[in-house]
Every structure is written in C-alpha cells, then in structure tokens.
Amino acid sequence: MKDFLLFRRMIAPITIQILFWLGALGSIGAGAVLAINSRQESAKLLGAGAIVLGPLAVRLLCEILILFFRMNETLTDIKRASPRTP
C-alpha cells in the first residue's frame, strides 16, 4: 500500500488492460452490428474487417502504451541492482 501511495506502483498497466478488453469487445460488437444490419455488401465487408482487425489495432495501441511502463520497471530494477558509487 505504501508503494501505491508513493506512486512507486503503477496502476496504469492494469487500466490499459481493462481498456483493451473494452475496446476489443466494442470493436467486435460494432463490427457485428455493421455486418448484420447493413444492406450494402461493402459495409458488410467493412463490418467483418472491424471484427478481425479492430481487436488487433486496439491490442497494438495498448502494447505501445504498456511498453513505456515495462521500460520504467526494467530501469528501476537495474537501478536497484546496480552498486551505488559515491
């Protein structure tokens, strides 16, 4: 709890994972609605593309965001493991 209050423990990676699942479900749902309710063949293909590519795009964006936090954790581990010189 102390690390959380002193901002040593990040909650953003957990939040980003939640946003990923919401975005993936949202893109699948929007693609399904578009594919089912459209009368034009091109709109149906666009809906099918959103079902397949939507979660992939959301995943890539979330991975880029999480990458910064992983780098921060790795640098913190290196800092803790390195000997301190005066």
N, C-alpha and C positions, 0 to 999 in steps of 0.2 A: 504494500500500500504506500509505503514511503517513496519508492521509486516512481509510482504513478503520480503522487502529489508533487514530486520534484521534477516531473517531465523527463525522467530517465527511461521510463517505459512508455512506448508509443502505442496509442490506440488507433492511429490512422490505418495501419495494415489490416486490422480487423474490420474497420469501417469500409475499407476498399473492397474486401472480400464480400461483405454484405451487399455493397453497391454492384459488384459483379453479378451476383446471383439475381438481384432485382433487374439489372439491365439485360441479362440473358433471358430471363423469363419474359420481360417486356418485349424484347425483340422477337422472340418466338411467338408470343401472343399477337403482336401487331402483324407479323408476317402471316400468321394463320388467318386472322380476320381479313387481311387484304387478299389472300389467296382464295378464301372461301366466298367472300361477299362481292368480289369484282366480276364484271361481265366480260371485260376485255382479257384476251389471252396474255398480253404483255404485262398487265397488272398482276395476273396470277403467277407469272414467272417472277415478277418482282417480289411478290409475297413469299414464294418458295426460296428465292435468294436471300431474303431477310431472315428466314428461318435458319438457313445454313450459315450465312456469313455474318449475321448480326451478333450471335454469341462469340464468334471468333474475333470480331472487331472489338467488342467490349472486353474480351479477355486480354487482347494485346494492349489496350489502353490501361487496364488495371495492372498488368505486369510492368509496364513502364513506370507507373506510379510507385509500385511496391519496390521496384529496383532501387530507388533512392533510399528507402528505409533499410533495405538489406545492406547497401553500401555503408550506411551510417552504423549499423550494428557491427559489421566487419571491421570498420575503422576503430570503433570503440573497443572491440576485442583485441585488436592489435595494440592499441594504446595501453590497455590493461596488462597485456603480456610483455610489453617491452620494458626493459630495465630503465629506471629513472636515473638520469645523469644530472649532476648539479650544474 
